[in-house]
Structure formats: structure tokens, C-alpha cells
């Protein structure tokens, strides 16, 4: 687990270093990657959250089958809230341009 976190951190640093020249070129009419980078992070976070939610819900349903109905309803509501926030964050990432004058 620690190794995976270190690799993800290293990948993020490398990606940020690669985006820096594009961000500098944006003032002169270049391409900006901030929205795409933010959208990627939002999508990864939303998918990770829903994956953990579903995994723990299935585990709890296996431990207490009599409570499966309540757990499933709570899981669906929580997943809908995560999806709603993810779509809102994607909209913000795609419509905001920090380098616009």
C-alpha cells in the first residue's frame, strides 16, 4: 500500500512538471491542461469512493444478510451523492480557465 501511494505521488509530480511548460505557453495562445488534469483527478476520486462504498457495503451485507435491504438503500443514496458531486466538479473543471484574461 505504501509503495502504491509513493508511486502515485511520483506520477503526480511528474505530471505537474510536464504541465508547467504548457501552462506558461497558455498566455501566448498555447493549450491549457488544467481543466483536463482536474477532471482526471475528480474522476479518479469519484471512482475510488464509489468502489470503496460498494466493497464495504457488500462486505457488511455478507456479515448481516438481514440488514441487506437497508444497507443497499444507503449505498445507492451515497453513490448518487458522490456522482452528483463528481459531475459538478467536472463541470467546474471544464468551464474554468485560470489563465483567461
Buried (B, 14 or more C-beta within 10 A) or exposed (E): EEEEEEEEEEEEEEBEEEBEEBBEEBEEEEEBBBBEBBBBBBBEBBEEBBEEBEEEBBEBBEEEEEEBEEBEEBBEEBBEEBEEBBEEBBEEBEEEEEEEE
